[in-house]
Amino acid sequence: MDLSFLDSLGLKAENPGVFAGDWRSPSDQWLESRSPVDGSTLGKVSLATMEDYQQTVSVTREAFLEWRTWPAPLRGEVVRRIGDALRENLDPLGRLVAAEMGKILPEGIGEVQEMIDIADFSVGLSRQLYGLSMHSERPGHRMYEQWHPLGVVGCITAFNFPVAVWSWNALVAAVCGDAVIWKPSSSTPLCAVAVHKIAQKVLDEMKAPPIFGLVVANRDPVGEAMLADRNLPLISATGSCRMGRRVAEVVGLRLGRTLLELGGNNAIVVSDQADLDLAMRAVVFGACGTAGQRCTSTRRLFLHEDIADEMESRLIAAYQQVKIGDPLEEGTLMGPLVQQGAVEDMMNALQVVQEQGGEVICGGQSVTEGVPEGGHYVQPTLVRARHDMKIVHEETFAPILYLMRYRDLDQVIEWHNDVPQGLSSAIFTRDLQESEKFLSAAGSDCGIANVNIGTSGAEIGGAFGGEKDTGGGRESGSDSWKTYMRRQTCTINYSKDLPLAQGIQFGD
């Protein structure tokens, strides 16, 4: 693997993993970053100790106290320049994402582009942190609400989007006046170090305080300390539902805030009124993109009985043409799973599928021929299943797609919603009544519902997140910025009297 792109990102064989106003001296514990492409070592990152973490909190807290006094448009200018710096590093950073996480190069570059897009969004947001003006019931009074920075935000990210999710949180939080401490996935530490170097260089050039802290660390003790730390009023965490429950429990005990982006068990409904060419394109990308390791990956496919045979035949033909291999090579459509444990999880799930009466009709094997030695490659897999199979209600982070048939729209909506997760959903139909029913209160119960668009590939302008076991959090666009701020209701009495609310008489 050509690793020349590491030099342009300022990465070395051994990298400090803690930034607290400056890069901390390495500890005696090192995390080795191995590429899922071929098992090669990309570099090492030192792990944070509890002392490192405490120092990071102290420095970042002091940075926040200054940063919150900067005018929001000036904070937006800093974020604008971070976006420009990301543009300059689009290709090498995209290559690092592909090499360390395993997604194909166009997806790696696309993830960095998503960071650039959210920077642009945040710059505009810095001039739109609006509050409301309300009429007081008392004469000579004015009421309004305003929004203030919340504090230091703890940001815990997952391996599958090793840089974009940080930007959804950090760049929006930055224009809101917050500081951010980032704990990245231990599977993708170099991506975090590289992004932090890019952002910190801009902060230095703009003479901004060090509002971005970084701790590459294990869950215990540092990760647990983050959850319990009252210096972090908000914890934004992306990961599994099991992890999210732990985050909610610990942060909730101290009455802190959480923003949780957890598992997805996303489904597409293909009606007999659908454009099957459109549906095919969405299903194959949704199920095979990032080797099924997106929280928005398509995992369940409901096919109307009248078109099920045709769609099934088309999907088998398409799956057999998916090029599996080195994600950095042109033409590759599906790279490896992140680690060997993920391959084992997939194979175990397929064993359970057969035990529960499902049938693998395409794929289902690990791949060793025609791919780099030492990587973690699998075939994308199609399974005939029933909606009531227990395994169908679980999220397996791998390219497994369950195919199920339906006759009635009301029936399939019930089946669609009958899973614990509620992130992304879609229906393909040219029937207006079907599409409106799917989007109605009696339709999809997910945070994202699409018509004639797949489950994967949300735009940054809309609030991203889901319901039920997905956690209820919202990141990125719309009014998600309010999560990173505290609301304050203000009343001004410009009269010479002091009337009490609701006309109360007290002591007169």
SELO-305872 format. One record per residue (C-alpha): residue in three letters; x, y, z. Coordinates in pm, 1 decimal, padded with zeros to 6 digits. Layout:
<pts>
<'ALA' <X Y Z>>
...
</pts>
This chain:
<pts>
<'MET' <00000.0 00000.0 00000.0>>
<'ASP' <00133.0 00344.3 -00094.4>>
<'LEU' <00143.6 00544.4 00230.7>>
<'SER' <00289.6 00867.2 00091.4>>
<'PHE' <-00035.5 01047.6 00177.2>>
<'LEU' <00051.5 01008.9 00546.6>>
<'ASP' <00344.2 01249.8 00506.8>>
<'SER' <00126.2 01529.6 00370.9>>
<'LEU' <-00100.2 01494.0 00675.4>>
<'GLY' <00190.2 01525.8 00917.8>>
<'LEU' <00157.7 01169.1 01042.7>>
<'LYS' <00455.7 00964.5 01154.9>>
<'ALA' <00531.7 00607.6 01256.7>>
<'GLU' <00452.3 00707.5 01615.1>>
<'ASN' <00201.2 00983.5 01694.4>>
<'PRO' <00091.3 01150.6 02018.3>>
<'GLY' <-00275.0 01078.8 02087.6>>
<'VAL' <-00357.9 01363.7 02323.9>>
<'PHE' <-00396.6 01733.3 02251.6>>
<'ALA' <-00451.9 01969.1 02545.2>>
<'GLY' <-00342.2 02311.5 02425.8>>
<'ASP' <-00040.6 02133.5 02281.0>>
<'TRP' <00047.6 01774.6 02196.9>>
<'ARG' <00110.1 01587.3 02520.7>>
<'SER' <00416.9 01370.4 02560.0>>
<'PRO' <00340.8 01009.6 02464.3>>
<'SER' <00245.2 00768.0 02736.9>>
<'ASP' <00400.8 00422.4 02764.7>>
<'GLN' <00090.2 00266.6 02604.6>>
<'TRP' <00055.1 00258.4 02228.0>>
<'LEU' <-00233.9 00175.0 01997.9>>
<'GLU' <-00135.7 00019.7 01668.1>>
<'SER' <-00346.6 00117.9 01368.4>>
<'ARG' <-00378.2 -00175.6 01129.6>>
<'SER' <-00543.2 -00137.5 00792.8>>
<'PRO' <-00837.4 -00372.1 00726.9>>
<'VAL' <-00727.4 -00364.8 00361.8>>
<'ASP' <-00425.8 -00591.5 00410.4>>
<'GLY' <-00348.8 -00599.6 00782.2>>
<'SER' <-00048.7 -00369.7 00743.1>>
<'THR' <00050.0 -00128.7 01018.1>>
<'LEU' <-00022.1 00233.2 00925.8>>
<'GLY' <00121.4 00381.8 01244.5>>
<'LYS' <00099.8 00396.6 01621.8>>
<'VAL' <-00080.0 00643.1 01847.1>>
<'SER' <-00010.3 00687.6 02217.8>>
<'LEU' <-00303.6 00627.7 02450.5>>
<'ALA' <-00426.8 00891.5 02694.8>>
<'THR' <-00384.1 00838.4 03065.8>>
<'MET' <-00623.5 00974.8 03326.7>>
<'GLU' <-00374.7 01256.2 03390.0>>
<'ASP' <-00381.3 01336.9 03017.8>>
<'TYR' <-00759.6 01342.3 03020.8>>
<'GLN' <-00782.0 01569.5 03323.8>>
<'GLN' <-00531.6 01809.8 03169.1>>
<'THR' <-00729.3 01812.3 02845.0>>
<'VAL' <-01049.5 01898.6 03029.5>>
<'SER' <-00875.7 02177.8 03220.3>>
<'VAL' <-00722.4 02335.5 02910.6>>
<'THR' <-01034.2 02298.3 02697.5>>
<'ARG' <-01252.7 02444.0 02971.7>>
<'GLU' <-01029.3 02753.5 02987.4>>
<'ALA' <-01043.2 02778.6 02607.7>>
<'PHE' <-01423.9 02772.1 02620.9>>
<'LEU' <-01435.8 03059.4 02869.0>>
<'GLU' <-01256.9 03278.0 02615.9>>
<'TRP' <-01418.2 03136.1 02301.3>>
<'ARG' <-01772.4 03203.8 02422.3>>
<'THR' <-01690.3 03578.4 02422.8>>
<'TRP' <-01593.6 03579.5 02054.8>>
<'PRO' <-01876.4 03711.5 01833.1>>
<'ALA' <-02052.1 03424.4 01658.0>>
<'PRO' <-01968.5 03552.6 01305.4>>
<'LEU' <-01599.5 03562.3 01401.4>>
<'ARG' <-01627.8 03206.5 01528.6>>
<'GLY' <-01782.9 03128.1 01190.8>>
<'GLU' <-01481.2 03276.7 01015.0>>
<'VAL' <-01255.0 03034.7 01202.5>>
<'VAL' <-01475.8 02744.2 01093.1>>
<'ARG' <-01472.1 02875.3 00735.4>>
<'ARG' <-01094.9 02855.0 00733.7>>
<'ILE' <-01107.2 02503.4 00876.3>>
<'GLY' <-01329.9 02413.8 00581.2>>
<'ASP' <-01073.2 02563.2 00343.0>>
<'ALA' <-00794.9 02363.5 00510.1>>
<'LEU' <-00999.7 02046.9 00466.2>>
<'ARG' <-01040.7 02131.5 00097.2>>
<'GLU' <-00664.5 02150.2 00065.2>>
<'ASN' <-00632.0 01805.1 00222.0>>
<'LEU' <-00932.6 01643.1 00053.5>>
<'ASP' <-00743.2 01372.5 -00133.1>>
<'PRO' <-00484.9 01263.7 00127.1>>
<'LEU' <-00738.2 01268.6 00409.8>>
<'GLY' <-00985.9 01072.6 00196.9>>
<'ARG' <-00712.1 00818.3 00127.4>>
<'LEU' <-00639.5 00786.2 00497.2>>
<'VAL' <-01009.0 00722.1 00570.0>>
<'ALA' <-01012.0 00449.8 00303.0>>
<'ALA' <-00689.8 00291.1 00426.1>>
<'GLU' <-00767.7 00296.3 00797.9>>
<'MET' <-01143.5 00227.8 00788.9>>
<'GLY' <-01171.7 00024.9 00466.9>>
<'LYS' <-01439.5 00215.0 00271.9>>
<'ILE' <-01372.0 00263.8 -00097.1>>
<'LEU' <-01180.2 00575.1 -00200.8>>
<'PRO' <-01480.8 00764.3 -00347.7>>
<'GLU' <-01659.3 00714.2 -00014.5>>
<'GLY' <-01351.0 00821.8 00180.2>>
<'ILE' <-01318.7 01139.5 -00023.3>>
<'GLY' <-01695.7 01185.6 00001.2>>
<'GLU' <-01672.7 01171.0 00379.1>>
<'VAL' <-01416.1 01450.5 00382.8>>
<'GLN' <-01636.4 01648.4 00143.3>>
<'GLU' <-01913.8 01608.5 00397.2>>
<'MET' <-01689.3 01779.1 00652.5>>
<'ILE' <-01635.9 02065.3 00409.6>>
<'ASP' <-02009.8 02092.1 00351.9>>
<'ILE' <-02087.1 02106.6 00723.4>>
<'ALA' <-01820.5 02375.7 00762.1>>
<'ASP' <-02001.4 02582.1 00496.8>>
<'PHE' <-02333.3 02517.7 00670.9>>
<'SER' <-02188.7 02621.5 01006.6>>
<'VAL' <-02047.9 02946.6 00868.2>>
<'GLY' <-02397.0 03050.5 00761.2>>
<'LEU' <-02536.2 02929.8 01091.2>>
<'SER' <-02301.2 03161.4 01280.1>>
<'ARG' <-02520.8 03453.2 01168.0>>
<'GLN' <-02850.6 03276.4 01233.4>>
<'LEU' <-02852.1 03172.5 01599.8>>
<'TYR' <-03197.0 03320.5 01638.8>>
<'GLY' <-03415.5 03352.2 01945.8>>
<'LEU' <-03786.0 03441.5 01962.4>>
<'SER' <-03955.9 03760.9 02074.2>>
<'MET' <-04280.2 03711.9 02267.4>>
<'HIS' <-04553.1 03943.9 02390.7>>
<'SER' <-04568.0 03986.4 02766.2>>
<'GLU' <-04901.3 03976.9 02946.7>>
<'ARG' <-04778.1 04261.6 03167.5>>
<'PRO' <-04785.5 04620.5 03036.3>>
<'GLY' <-04449.6 04789.8 02991.6>>
<'HIS' <-04266.1 04457.8 02964.0>>
<'ARG' <-04076.9 04289.1 02682.8>>
<'MET' <-04000.8 03917.1 02660.4>>
<'TYR' <-03756.2 03734.4 02442.5>>
<'GLU' <-03540.9 03422.4 02444.2>>
<'GLN' <-03175.5 03392.6 02357.3>>
<'TRP' <-02926.2 03111.4 02322.5>>
<'HIS' <-02589.5 03089.4 02497.6>>
<'PRO' <-02298.8 02846.0 02455.7>>
<'LEU' <-02338.9 02529.9 02659.9>>
<'GLY' <-01978.8 02452.1 02754.6>>
<'VAL' <-01736.6 02172.4 02671.5>>
<'VAL' <-01895.3 01897.3 02461.4>>
<'GLY' <-01770.6 01539.7 02480.7>>
<'CYS' <-01775.9 01378.4 02136.3>>
<'ILE' <-01739.5 00998.8 02107.5>>
<'THR' <-01729.4 00872.5 01748.6>>
<'ALA' <-01742.7 00532.2 01578.2>>
<'PHE' <-01507.8 00373.8 01324.6>>
<'ASN' <-01743.3 00374.3 01025.9>>
<'PHE' <-01742.9 00753.1 00981.1>>
<'PRO' <-01411.7 00834.4 01147.5>>
<'VAL' <-01402.9 01205.4 01056.7>>
<'ALA' <-01743.4 01326.4 00935.0>>
<'VAL' <-01932.0 01269.5 01259.9>>
<'TRP' <-01676.2 01475.7 01451.1>>
<'SER' <-01739.7 01763.5 01211.3>>
<'TRP' <-02119.5 01736.0 01248.8>>
<'ASN' <-02068.1 01799.3 01618.6>>
<'ALA' <-01751.1 02003.5 01649.6>>
<'LEU' <-01801.6 02259.8 01373.5>>
<'VAL' <-02163.3 02329.9 01468.0>>
<'ALA' <-02069.6 02342.3 01836.3>>
<'ALA' <-01779.5 02576.0 01758.5>>
<'VAL' <-01995.6 02844.0 01598.5>>
<'CYS' <-02233.2 02807.7 01892.9>>
<'GLY' <-01941.9 02905.8 02118.2>>
<'ASP' <-01863.0 02562.7 02265.2>>
<'ALA' <-01539.1 02370.1 02297.5>>
<'VAL' <-01515.9 01998.5 02212.7>>
<'ILE' <-01316.9 01703.4 02348.4>>
<'TRP' <-01301.2 01420.4 02097.3>>
<'LYS' <-01260.8 01053.7 02184.2>>
<'PRO' <-01239.6 00871.7 01848.7>>
<'SER' <-01274.8 00502.0 01777.0>>
<'SER' <-00969.8 00296.0 01862.1>>
<'SER' <-01000.1 00142.4 01514.2>>
<'THR' <-00933.5 00473.9 01338.4>>
<'PRO' <-00700.6 00684.1 01557.8>>
<'LEU' <-00483.2 00819.5 01275.4>>
<'CYS' <-00785.4 00979.0 01108.5>>
<'ALA' <-00854.6 01167.1 01431.6>>
<'VAL' <-00495.3 01281.2 01475.7>>
<'ALA' <-00478.4 01402.0 01114.6>>
<'VAL' <-00804.6 01599.0 01136.8>>
<'HIS' <-00697.8 01748.8 01467.4>>
<'LYS' <-00367.9 01866.2 01319.3>>
<'ILE' <-00555.8 02037.3 01034.5>>
<'ALA' <-00803.5 02210.1 01264.8>>
<'GLN' <-00545.7 02313.3 01524.1>>
<'LYS' <-00323.0 02475.2 01262.0>>
<'VAL' <-00613.8 02701.3 01169.6>>
<'LEU' <-00683.5 02785.8 01534.8>>
<'ASP' <-00318.8 02881.7 01577.6>>
<'GLU' <-00321.8 03099.9 01266.3>>
<'MET' <-00638.0 03276.1 01385.3>>
<'LYS' <-00499.0 03313.5 01739.6>>
<'ALA' <-00804.6 03127.3 01866.0>>
<'PRO' <-00799.7 02939.7 02196.9>>
<'PRO' <-00749.1 02559.1 02179.1>>
<'ILE' <-01118.9 02470.9 02173.2>>
<'PHE' <-01062.1 02125.2 02022.6>>
<'GLY' <-00920.7 01866.6 02262.6>>
<'LEU' <-00830.2 01512.4 02160.5>>
<'VAL' <-00795.9 01198.0 02370.5>>
<'VAL' <-00723.6 00864.9 02202.9>>
<'ALA' <-00807.7 00631.6 02487.8>>
<'ASN' <-00963.6 00309.0 02605.9>>
<'ARG' <-01320.7 00298.8 02734.4>>
<'ASP' <-01196.6 00228.2 03084.2>>
<'PRO' <-01089.3 00441.5 03258.7>>
<'VAL' <-01090.1 00747.9 03030.0>>
<'GLY' <-01413.6 00681.7 02840.5>>
<'GLU' <-01602.9 00615.4 03161.8>>
<'ALA' <-01455.6 00928.3 03315.3>>
<'MET' <-01589.8 01135.6 03025.9>>
<'LEU' <-01940.8 01007.6 03084.8>>
<'ALA' <-01933.9 01091.5 03454.0>>
<'ASP' <-01759.5 01428.7 03416.8>>
<'ARG' <-01977.4 01726.2 03512.5>>
<'ASN' <-01738.1 01950.1 03320.2>>
<'LEU' <-01893.9 01804.8 03004.0>>
<'PRO' <-02260.1 01913.6 03006.0>>
<'LEU' <-02327.3 01728.7 02677.9>>
<'ILE' <-02202.7 01391.5 02560.2>>
<'SER' <-02256.6 01318.4 02191.3>>
<'ALA' <-02200.7 00948.4 02126.3>>
<'THR' <-02221.6 00743.1 01809.4>>
<'GLY' <-02213.1 00365.4 01831.3>>
<'SER' <-02413.2 00056.8 01919.0>>
<'CYS' <-02739.7 00052.3 02110.3>>
<'ARG' <-02562.8 -00128.5 02394.6>>
<'MET' <-02304.3 00146.7 02417.2>>
<'GLY' <-02576.6 00410.5 02402.9>>
<'ARG' <-02758.8 00260.1 02698.9>>
<'ARG' <-02441.6 00283.6 02904.9>>
<'VAL' <-02387.1 00645.5 02799.9>>
<'ALA' <-02746.8 00738.7 02882.1>>
<'GLU' <-02728.5 00567.2 03220.6>>
<'VAL' <-02410.3 00734.3 03341.5>>
<'VAL' <-02476.2 01079.8 03197.7>>
<'GLY' <-02838.5 01066.4 03311.9>>
<'LEU' <-02735.4 00999.6 03671.6>>
<'ARG' <-02563.8 01339.4 03675.9>>
<'LEU' <-02854.3 01499.1 03485.5>>
<'GLY' <-02630.8 01575.9 03190.0>>
<'ARG' <-02743.0 01590.5 02829.8>>
<'THR' <-02688.7 01319.5 02569.8>>
<'LEU' <-02702.8 01321.3 02193.1>>
<'LEU' <-02718.1 00956.1 02089.1>>
<'GLU' <-02679.8 00821.3 01735.4>>
<'LEU' <-02707.2 00445.9 01772.0>>
<'GLY' <-02802.6 00141.9 01566.7>>
<'GLY' <-03020.1 00123.5 01259.9>>
<'ASN' <-03216.9 -00165.0 01109.6>>
<'ASN' <-03319.6 00022.7 00799.9>>
<'ALA' <-03573.1 -00098.9 00547.4>>
<'ILE' <-03681.0 -00020.4 00193.4>>
<'VAL' <-04032.3 -00100.8 00072.8>>
<'VAL' <-04059.8 -00162.3 -00301.6>>
<'SER' <-04418.5 -00128.4 -00418.7>>
<'ASP' <-04571.5 -00282.8 -00728.6>>
<'GLN' <-04600.1 00080.9 -00842.2>>
<'ALA' <-04223.8 00140.7 -00813.7>>
<'ASP' <-03967.1 00231.8 -01076.5>>
<'LEU' <-03759.0 -00083.5 -01036.7>>
<'ASP' <-03448.3 00069.2 -01195.9>>
<'LEU' <-03444.6 00341.9 -00930.9>>
<'ALA' <-03511.4 00091.5 -00656.5>>
<'MET' <-03230.4 -00138.0 -00769.1>>
<'ARG' <-02972.6 00139.7 -00761.1>>
<'ALA' <-03075.7 00244.5 -00410.7>>
<'VAL' <-03091.6 -00107.7 -00270.4>>
<'VAL' <-02750.9 -00219.5 -00397.9>>
<'PHE' <-02573.8 00092.7 -00273.6>>
<'GLY' <-02765.9 00094.4 00054.3>>
<'ALA' <-02684.5 -00268.4 00130.5>>
<'CYS' <-02330.7 -00295.3 -00012.2>>
<'GLY' <-02193.0 00056.7 00038.9>>
<'THR' <-01922.4 00069.1 00307.1>>
<'ALA' <-01959.6 -00312.1 00318.6>>
<'GLY' <-02283.4 -00271.6 00512.6>>
<'GLN' <-02109.2 -00079.5 00791.2>>
<'ARG' <-02318.6 00236.8 00785.3>>
<'CYS' <-02577.6 00308.0 01050.4>>
<'THR' <-02805.9 00386.1 00754.1>>
<'SER' <-02721.4 00068.8 00559.3>>
<'THR' <-03021.9 -00109.3 00408.9>>
<'ARG' <-03074.1 -00432.0 00603.5>>
<'ARG' <-03435.6 -00523.3 00526.9>>
<'LEU' <-03610.3 -00521.0 00188.4>>
<'PHE' <-03987.0 -00561.6 00160.2>>
<'LEU' <-04094.7 -00655.7 -00192.6>>
<'HIS' <-04451.9 -00648.4 -00316.9>>
<'GLU' <-04550.1 -00997.1 -00429.5>>
<'ASP' <-04616.0 -00884.8 -00787.0>>
<'ILE' <-04259.1 -00760.3 -00843.7>>
<'ALA' <-04067.4 -00975.7 -00593.1>>
<'ASP' <-03944.9 -01240.6 -00839.9>>
<'GLU' <-03812.5 -00980.1 -01082.5>>
<'MET' <-03638.4 -00777.0 -00811.9>>
<'GLU' <-03487.2 -01087.4 -00660.7>>
<'SER' <-03345.1 -01197.3 -00996.4>>
<'ARG' <-03207.6 -00850.1 -01062.8>>
<'LEU' <-03045.9 -00831.6 -00722.0>>
<'ILE' <-02873.4 -01169.1 -00757.0>>
<'ALA' <-02729.8 -01059.7 -01092.5>>
<'ALA' <-02616.1 -00725.3 -00950.9>>
<'TYR' <-02458.7 -00877.2 -00639.0>>
<'GLN' <-02257.1 -01117.8 -00850.7>>
<'GLN' <-02103.2 -00818.5 -01029.7>>
<'VAL' <-01999.0 -00624.5 -00717.9>>
<'LYS' <-01620.0 -00593.6 -00732.5>>
<'ILE' <-01470.9 -00673.6 -00392.7>>
<'GLY' <-01115.2 -00579.8 -00307.4>>
<'ASP' <-00866.6 -00307.3 -00224.6>>
<'PRO' <-01076.5 00004.0 -00155.2>>
<'LEU' <-00798.3 00229.0 -00285.0>>
<'GLU' <-00808.6 00068.6 -00630.3>>
<'GLU' <-01025.8 00220.8 -00900.6>>
<'GLY' <-01336.5 00017.5 -00980.0>>
<'THR' <-01369.0 -00146.5 -00639.0>>
<'LEU' <-01726.3 -00125.3 -00511.7>>
<'MET' <-01690.0 -00295.4 -00174.4>>
<'GLY' <-01389.8 -00301.1 00054.2>>
<'PRO' <-01326.0 -00504.8 00368.1>>
<'LEU' <-01499.4 -00524.6 00702.7>>
<'VAL' <-01317.2 -00331.0 00971.6>>
<'GLN' <-01170.5 -00630.7 01153.7>>
<'GLN' <-01174.7 -01009.9 01164.9>>
<'GLY' <-01425.5 -01003.1 01449.4>>
<'ALA' <-01675.2 -00838.1 01215.5>>
<'VAL' <-01631.4 -01123.7 00966.9>>
<'GLU' <-01696.7 -01374.0 01243.8>>
<'ASP' <-02006.0 -01182.1 01355.6>>
<'MET' <-02140.8 -01195.6 01000.6>>
<'MET' <-02079.9 -01569.1 00966.3>>
<'ASN' <-02240.6 -01634.4 01303.8>>
<'ALA' <-02545.2 -01431.3 01199.7>>
<'LEU' <-02580.1 -01634.4 00880.0>>
<'GLN' <-02567.6 -01953.9 01084.3>>
<'VAL' <-02851.1 -01819.8 01298.0>>
<'VAL' <-03041.2 -01728.1 00979.9>>
<'GLN' <-03040.9 -02090.3 00870.6>>
<'GLU' <-03138.0 -02211.4 01217.1>>
<'GLN' <-03437.2 -01976.6 01213.8>>
<'GLY' <-03554.2 -02087.1 00870.6>>
<'GLY' <-03396.1 -01826.7 00643.8>>
<'GLU' <-03226.9 -01909.4 00313.5>>
<'VAL' <-02905.6 -01760.7 00177.1>>
<'ILE' <-02963.5 -01715.5 -00197.1>>
<'CYS' <-02649.1 -01519.6 -00286.5>>
<'GLY' <-02308.6 -01465.3 -00124.4>>
<'GLY' <-02253.5 -01552.0 00238.3>>
<'GLN' <-01886.5 -01645.3 00224.8>>
<'SER' <-01560.0 -01482.3 00323.4>>
<'VAL' <-01333.4 -01385.1 00032.9>>
<'THR' <-00962.4 -01469.5 00010.8>>
<'GLU' <-00894.4 -01490.6 -00362.7>>
<'GLY' <-00837.2 -01178.7 -00572.2>>
<'VAL' <-00814.1 -00954.3 -00264.9>>
<'PRO' <-00514.9 -00830.7 -00062.5>>
<'GLU' <-00380.0 -01091.6 00174.9>>
<'GLY' <-00445.3 -01013.6 00539.4>>
<'GLY' <-00766.4 -00817.7 00477.0>>
<'HIS' <-01116.8 -00889.9 00604.4>>
<'TYR' <-01330.8 -00943.5 00294.8>>
<'VAL' <-01676.4 -01098.7 00258.2>>
<'GLN' <-01937.5 -01144.1 -00012.0>>
<'PRO' <-02246.2 -00922.3 00002.0>>
<'THR' <-02530.0 -01152.8 00095.2>>
<'LEU' <-02898.6 -01189.5 00007.8>>
<'VAL' <-03124.3 -01385.5 00242.9>>
<'ARG' <-03486.4 -01491.9 00196.3>>
<'ALA' <-03643.7 -01434.1 00533.9>>
<'ARG' <-03965.4 -01382.3 00728.3>>
<'HIS' <-04042.6 -01057.4 00903.3>>
<'ASP' <-04090.5 -01233.2 01237.6>>
<'MET' <-03748.8 -01402.4 01247.0>>
<'LYS' <-03558.7 -01284.0 01555.1>>
<'ILE' <-03235.1 -01223.7 01361.7>>
<'VAL' <-03419.2 -00986.2 01126.4>>
<'HIS' <-03495.7 -00762.7 01424.9>>
<'GLU' <-03126.4 -00735.2 01514.3>>
<'GLU' <-02858.5 -00520.1 01352.4>>
<'THR' <-02562.9 -00711.9 01211.3>>
<'PHE' <-02298.8 -00461.3 01099.7>>
<'ALA' <-02223.7 -00639.4 00773.3>>
<'PRO' <-02358.0 -00660.5 00415.2>>
<'ILE' <-02654.9 -00889.9 00483.8>>
<'LEU' <-02987.2 -00798.7 00320.7>>
<'TYR' <-03307.8 -00975.2 00426.9>>
<'LEU' <-03568.7 -01011.8 00148.7>>
<'MET' <-03935.1 -01040.1 00252.2>>
<'ARG' <-04259.3 -01032.6 00054.6>>
<'TYR' <-04578.1 -00844.9 00130.1>>
<'ARG' <-04923.4 -00785.3 -00021.3>>
<'ASP' <-05082.4 -00495.4 00169.6>>
<'LEU' <-04932.0 -00151.9 00246.6>>
<'ASP' <-05075.0 -00132.3 00598.8>>
<'GLN' <-04934.4 -00476.3 00667.3>>
<'VAL' <-04583.8 -00390.7 00547.0>>
<'ILE' <-04576.7 -00065.0 00744.5>>
<'GLU' <-04656.3 -00266.6 01057.2>>
<'TRP' <-04375.2 -00509.7 00974.8>>
<'HIS' <-04142.6 -00222.7 00891.3>>
<'ASN' <-04197.8 -00060.1 01231.2>>
<'ASP' <-04181.3 -00383.9 01428.6>>
<'VAL' <-03810.3 -00356.5 01513.8>>
<'PRO' <-03639.6 -00183.1 01809.1>>
<'GLN' <-03440.8 00058.4 01590.7>>
<'GLY' <-03579.9 00362.4 01408.7>>
<'LEU' <-03318.5 00543.9 01202.7>>
<'SER' <-03375.1 00549.8 00825.2>>
<'SER' <-03648.8 00419.8 00594.8>>
<'ALA' <-03765.1 00442.8 00235.3>>
<'ILE' <-04044.5 00346.7 -00001.2>>
<'PHE' <-04023.4 00322.8 -00377.8>>
<'THR' <-04354.5 00395.6 -00543.7>>
<'ARG' <-04509.5 00621.5 -00807.1>>
<'ASP' <-04840.7 00614.2 -00621.2>>
<'LEU' <-04907.4 00941.0 -00435.9>>
<'GLN' <-05134.7 00780.2 -00178.6>>
<'GLU' <-04874.3 00517.2 -00092.2>>
<'SER' <-04597.4 00772.6 -00052.7>>
<'GLU' <-04808.7 01003.2 00162.5>>
<'LYS' <-04923.0 00713.3 00380.6>>
<'PHE' <-04560.5 00610.9 00436.1>>
<'LEU' <-04469.9 00965.1 00544.0>>
<'SER' <-04777.8 01015.2 00763.5>>
<'ALA' <-04801.2 00970.6 01139.8>>
<'ALA' <-04937.4 00622.3 01066.4>>
<'GLY' <-04639.9 00541.8 00843.2>>
<'SER' <-04268.4 00500.2 00906.2>>
<'ASP' <-04164.7 00551.5 01268.5>>
<'CYS' <-03806.6 00640.7 01177.3>>
<'GLY' <-03625.4 00970.2 01214.4>>
<'ILE' <-03560.3 00966.5 00838.3>>
<'ALA' <-03827.1 00867.7 00584.9>>
<'ASN' <-03767.5 00886.8 00209.1>>
<'VAL' <-03966.6 00835.8 -00108.1>>
<'ASN' <-03782.2 00707.8 -00415.8>>
<'ILE' <-03449.0 00760.6 -00238.4>>
<'GLY' <-03262.7 00492.0 -00045.8>>
<'THR' <-03189.7 00475.7 00326.4>>
<'SER' <-02824.9 00573.2 00293.6>>
<'GLY' <-02671.9 00909.0 00207.6>>
<'ALA' <-02847.3 01175.7 00416.7>>
<'GLU' <-02779.2 01541.7 00334.2>>
<'ILE' <-02616.6 01765.3 00594.1>>
<'GLY' <-02894.2 02027.4 00569.0>>
<'GLY' <-03147.9 01803.4 00741.1>>
<'ALA' <-03135.3 01695.2 01103.7>>
<'PHE' <-02982.1 01347.6 01115.6>>
<'GLY' <-03092.3 01089.8 01370.8>>
<'GLY' <-03353.6 00835.9 01468.3>>
<'GLU' <-03607.1 00721.1 01723.7>>
<'LYS' <-03654.4 00426.3 01961.5>>
<'ASP' <-03328.7 00237.4 02021.6>>
<'THR' <-03150.7 00465.7 01776.3>>
<'GLY' <-03141.1 00713.2 02064.0>>
<'GLY' <-03345.7 01015.9 01960.4>>
<'GLY' <-03046.6 01241.8 01888.7>>
<'ARG' <-03025.3 01490.2 01601.5>>
<'GLU' <-02701.1 01616.0 01447.9>>
<'SER' <-02593.7 01829.4 01154.9>>
<'GLY' <-02862.4 02045.5 00989.1>>
<'SER' <-03198.7 02206.8 01056.2>>
<'ASP' <-03214.1 02337.0 01415.8>>
<'SER' <-02982.5 02072.9 01561.7>>
<'TRP' <-02759.7 02359.3 01676.0>>
<'LYS' <-02993.2 02409.5 01970.9>>
<'THR' <-02859.4 02087.2 02123.6>>
<'TYR' <-02524.0 02258.4 02176.5>>
<'MET' <-02667.1 02568.9 02344.7>>
<'ARG' <-02868.1 02664.5 02649.5>>
<'ARG' <-03191.7 02859.9 02617.0>>
<'GLN' <-03252.8 03166.5 02828.8>>
<'THR' <-03587.6 03346.9 02860.2>>
<'CYS' <-03547.8 03717.8 02934.1>>
<'THR' <-03805.6 03970.9 03057.7>>
<'ILE' <-03738.0 04345.1 03067.8>>
<'ASN' <-03958.4 04584.6 03264.5>>
<'TYR' <-03933.9 04930.4 03112.7>>
<'SER' <-04232.6 05068.9 03309.4>>
<'LYS' <-04239.2 05237.1 03650.7>>
<'ASP' <-04465.1 04968.4 03796.9>>
<'LEU' <-04407.1 04609.3 03904.3>>
<'PRO' <-04719.0 04412.4 03805.9>>
<'LEU' <-04703.8 04042.6 03891.3>>
<'ALA' <-04771.2 03773.6 03637.3>>
<'GLN' <-05123.8 03632.3 03602.4>>
<'GLY' <-05257.7 03946.5 03773.9>>
<'ILE' <-05157.5 03819.8 04119.6>>
<'GLN' <-05193.6 04065.0 04411.2>>
<'PHE' <-04931.1 04009.4 04680.4>>
<'GLY' <-04905.9 04227.6 04990.6>>
<'ASP' <-05105.3 04521.8 04849.3>>
</pts>
